[in-house]
Amino acid sequence: MKKNIIITLMTMAITIFCFYKLGSLFSPGSYPYAEVYEMDISSPLLIGNIKKFRTNNPTFDISSKIGLTDSFIGEGNDWIMCYFYYEKENQIVATWVRGVDRKHCQFALVSLNDGIELGKWKDVNHDYGFFDSIKQRNKFEERILKPLGVNYKRRSFF
C-alpha cells in the first residue's frame, strides 16, 4: 500500500514538472522570460523619467561608457529598449518599455550582461536559477523601479 502511494506521488511530481518544462517551450514573444511590471504612467512619460533618472544618477548610464543607447524596436516602433549599468557588479541591464494605452505601460527586466563587452547576456527567469532571478528582480526594483517614483505592479512570472 505504501509503495503504491509513493509511486503515485512520484508520478504526479514528474508529470507536473514535465508540464512546467513543456509550457516554457511555448512561451510567447521575443522576450518570453522577461519580468514584466505594469506601470500607471504613459510610455513617453516613463521614458522621460528614465532619462531623468540616468541624468541624476550617471553611474547607471551605460551609453557614456560603450555607446549602447536606447533604441526603438518592433514593427511599429512601439517598444523601446532601455539599458542601465550596475557599476558595482559590472553588469549591463537590458529592459524594454511599451505602451498599453494612454495612461499605462509595461516596463520589463529582460536580461543582464556580465561586463561591458556585449555578448554575455543572461535572461532573467531562464538563464538564472529561481533564487538568482528573485535576487536580480529585487535588485532591479530597489535600484531602478523605486527611484523612478511610479506606481507599479509586478506581473508574476513564477
Secondary structure, 3 states (H helix, E strand, C coil): CHHHHHHHHHHHHHHHHHHHHHHHHCCCCCCCCCEEEEECCCHHHHHHHHHHHHHHCHHHCCHHHHCCCCEEECCCCCEEEEEEEECCCCEEEEEEEEECCCCCEEEEEEEEEECCCCCCEEECCCCCCHHHHHHHHHHHHHHHHHHHCCCEEEECCC
